Amino acid sequence: MKKKGLAAVLGLIMLAGALMGCSGGGKEATGEEEGKAAAENTEKGNSDIDISVVLHAMNSSFYTKIQEGAEQAGKDLGCNVKVTACSTASSLDEQVGLLETAIASKTDAIATVTWDKTGFNATIEKAKAAGIPVVGFNQDAEGCGTEAFIGQDYVTAGYNLGKYMFGEVMKGEGTYIVASCGPTDEALVAREEGIDKAAAEYDGISKITTIDIGTDLTTAYGVIENAYLANPEVTAILGVDVFSEAIGNVIGDQGLEGKVYGAGFDLTEGTLEHVKNNEMQLTVGQNPYLQGYYSVVECFLNAAHGTDFIDLDTGAQMVTAENVNEVEPE
């Protein structure tokens, strides 16, 4: 399905507002009007709509922004939104269990992060069989059965990161290491693909390796530090996820500014500080608040009014020293 642009996003929100305006808050209907409405309108009332949002983690401010967006959409639309998350980041068994619970509760729709290539397929099929549509956001495995995807175009985002770092920062010369918290996660693989695609355009750029930094900043720090010690000739360490912040931690602590360049994803407070301090040269935002918000909007519109699901691209915000002071942390 083709990604929709900003116009589609704005249209979706305007449609939600318009339909809400039609569903209540007007003058009281006469008995005749009420009878006619009852005969013609079988749509659910907003307060009767339940939407389950299932996250794969809640161990950084990035994920709380998704939660905030989802819950605010529920308030704005007057529907019931329940957000749950794995206690262990990216635990397939735990997340499937949370999805099974949502299905058993007979929720009207589910929005979730399908980060595993095939691990959610059977559960999504079960939801469909129960008449419950599933929307993917943040990460979405191709062919997993979700109705739509709300999130970033990962390959393009990785490519843009690579082009900036290899061209603008490294001037077409040097080596790089990719740091990933999940080297097999669909979205992170796609971002790395984009980075490698950009690298292929420069004869003087070569890749050393990909390292698994895990889903904890302390663990990530140790893995990155060891990778640098094993490859002191490295020119840049490029992250593909929210734990990219650890790259700046290592560069700053080890006094590597100007010797080793850093870049990554998401607009955490720590990562933005690294960009300000020249410990990282770039971070790429993907607007987690909107990912949570729009996921709920799509689920609501389908449940209340039968509207079709559409893919929405929440963008790739390039944050460098030039604009970092204008950006709010996620």
Long-range contacts (C-beta under 8 A, 24 or more apart in sequence): 1-148, 1-149, 1-310, 1-311, 2-311, 3-153, 3-311, 3-312, 3-313, 4-310, 4-311, 4-312, 4-313, 5-313, 8-310, 8-312, 9-290, 9-294, 9-312, 12-294, 12-297, 12-298, 12-301, 12-310, 12-312, 13-297, 15-301, 15-307, 16-76, 16-77, 16-297, 16-300, 16-301, 19-301, 19-304, 19-305, 20-46, 20-77, 20-78, 23-304, 43-304, 43-305, 43-306, 44-108, 44-303, 44-304, 46-77, 46-78, 46-79, 46-300, 46-304, 47-78, 47-79, 47-80, 49-79, 49-80, 49-108, 49-300, 49-303, 49-304, 50-79, 50-80, 50-82, 50-105, 50-106, 50-107, 50-108, 51-79, 51-80, 51-81, 51-82, 51-107, 51-108, 51-109, 51-110, 51-111, 51-296, 51-299, 51-300, 51-303, 52-82, 52-84, 52-102, 52-105, 52-107, 52-109, 52-110, 52-111, 53-81, 53-82, 53-83, 53-84, 53-110, 53-111, 53-112, 53-292, 53-295, 53-296, 54-83, 54-84, 54-85, 54-95, 54-98, 54-99, 54-102, 54-110, 54-111, 54-112, 54-113, 55-83, 55-84, 55-85, 55-86, 55-112, 55-113, 56-85, 56-86, 56-89, 56-90, 56-91, 56-95, 56-112, 56-113, 56-115, 56-139, 57-85, 57-86, 57-89, 57-90, 57-215, 58-85, 58-86, 59-89, 59-215, 59-216, 60-242, 60-243, 60-268, 61-268, 61-269, 61-329, 61-330, 62-242, 62-266, 62-268, 62-288, 62-330, 63-288, 65-288, 65-289, 65-292, 65-330, 66-137, 66-138, 66-288, 66-289, 66-291, 66-292, 67-292, 68-289, 68-292, 69-288, 69-289, 69-290, 69-291, 69-292, 69-293, 69-294, 69-296, 70-111, 70-292, 70-293, 70-295, 70-296, 71-292, 72-293, 73-292, 73-293, 73-294, 73-295, 73-296, 73-297, 73-300, 74-296, 77-296, 77-297, 77-300, 79-296, 79-300, 79-303, 79-304, 81-296, 82-107, 89-215, 90-115, 90-182, 90-185, 90-215, 92-116, 92-119, 95-120, 96-120, 96-123, 99-123, 99-124, 99-127, 100-126, 102-127, 102-132, 103-127, 103-130, 103-132, 106-130, 106-132, 107-132, 108-132, 108-299, 108-303, 109-133, 109-134, 109-135, 109-299, 109-300, 109-302, 109-303, 110-134, 110-135, 110-299, 111-135, 111-136, 111-137, 111-150, 111-292, 111-295, 111-296, 111-298, 111-299, 112-136, 112-137, 113-137, 113-138, 113-139, 113-140, 114-139, 114-140, 114-141, 114-144, 114-146, 114-186, 115-139, 115-141, 115-182, 115-185, 115-186, 115-187, 116-141, 116-185, 116-186, 117-141, 117-144, 117-184, 117-186, 118-144, 120-144, 120-145, 121-145, 133-299, 133-302, 133-309, 135-295, 135-298, 135-299, 135-309, 137-291, 137-292, 137-294, 137-295, 138-187, 138-286, 138-288, 138-291, 139-185, 139-186, 139-187, 140-186, 140-187, 141-186, 142-186, 147-302, 147-309, 148-298, 148-309, 148-310, 148-311, 148-312, 149-311, 149-312, 150-290, 150-291, 150-294, 150-295, 150-298, 150-311, 150-312, 150-314, 151-187, 151-286, 151-291, 151-312, 151-313, 151-314, 152-187, 152-286, 152-313, 152-314, 152-315, 152-316, 153-313, 153-316, 154-187, 154-188, 154-190, 154-191, 154-193, 154-194, 155-190, 155-191, 155-193, 155-194, 155-197, 156-194, 156-316, 157-191, 157-194, 157-265, 157-284, 157-286, 157-316, 158-190, 158-191, 158-192, 158-193, 158-194, 158-195, 158-197, 158-198, 158-240, 159-194, 159-195, 159-197, 159-198, 160-194, 160-198, 160-284, 160-316, 160-318, 161-191, 161-194, 161-195, 161-198, 161-238, 161-263, 161-265, 161-282, 161-284, 161-318, 162-194, 162-195, 162-196, 162-197, 162-198, 162-199, 162-238, 163-198, 163-201, 164-263, 164-281, 164-282, 164-318, 164-320, 165-236, 165-238, 165-261, 165-263, 165-281, 165-282, 166-198, 166-199, 166-201, 166-202, 166-205, 167-202, 169-236, 169-261, 169-263, 169-281, 169-282, 170-205, 170-235, 170-236, 170-261, 172-202, 172-203, 172-204, 172-205, 173-202, 173-204, 173-205, 173-235, 174-204, 174-205, 174-235, 174-236, 175-205, 175-206, 175-207, 175-208, 175-231, 175-233, 175-234, 175-235, 175-236, 176-205, 176-206, 176-207, 176-208, 176-234, 176-235, 176-236, 176-237, 176-238, 177-207, 177-208, 177-209, 177-210, 177-211, 177-227, 177-231, 177-234, 177-236, 177-237, 177-238, 178-207, 178-209, 178-210, 178-211, 178-238, 178-239, 178-240, 179-210, 179-211, 179-213, 179-220, 179-223, 179-224, 179-227, 179-237, 179-238, 179-239, 179-240, 179-243, 179-244, 179-246, 179-247, 179-264, 180-210, 180-211, 180-212, 180-213, 180-239, 180-240, 180-241, 181-212, 181-213, 181-214, 181-215, 181-220, 181-241, 181-242, 181-243, 182-212, 182-215, 182-241, 183-210, 183-212, 188-240, 188-241, 191-240, 191-241, 191-265, 192-240, 195-238, 195-240, 208-234, 213-239, 213-243, 213-246, 214-243, 215-243, 216-243, 217-243, 217-245, 217-246, 217-249, 220-246, 221-246, 221-249, 221-250, 224-250, 225-250, 225-254, 228-254, 228-256, 228-260, 234-260, 235-260, 235-261, 236-260, 236-261, 236-262, 236-263, 237-261, 237-262, 238-262, 238-263, 238-264, 239-263, 239-264, 239-265, 240-264, 240-265, 241-265, 241-266, 242-266, 242-268, 244-271, 244-280, 244-283, 245-270, 245-271, 245-274, 247-274, 247-280, 248-273, 248-274, 248-275, 248-277, 248-279, 248-280, 249-274, 251-279, 251-280, 252-277, 252-279, 266-330, 267-317, 267-319, 267-327, 267-328, 267-329, 267-330, 268-329, 268-330, 269-329, 272-319, 272-324, 272-327, 272-329, 275-319, 275-320, 275-321, 275-324, 276-321, 276-324, 276-325, 278-321, 281-320, 281-321, 282-318, 282-319, 282-320, 283-319, 284-316, 284-317, 284-318, 284-319, 285-315, 285-316, 285-317, 285-319, 285-327, 285-330, 286-314, 286-315, 286-316, 286-317, 287-314, 287-315, 287-317, 287-330, 288-330, 289-330, 290-314
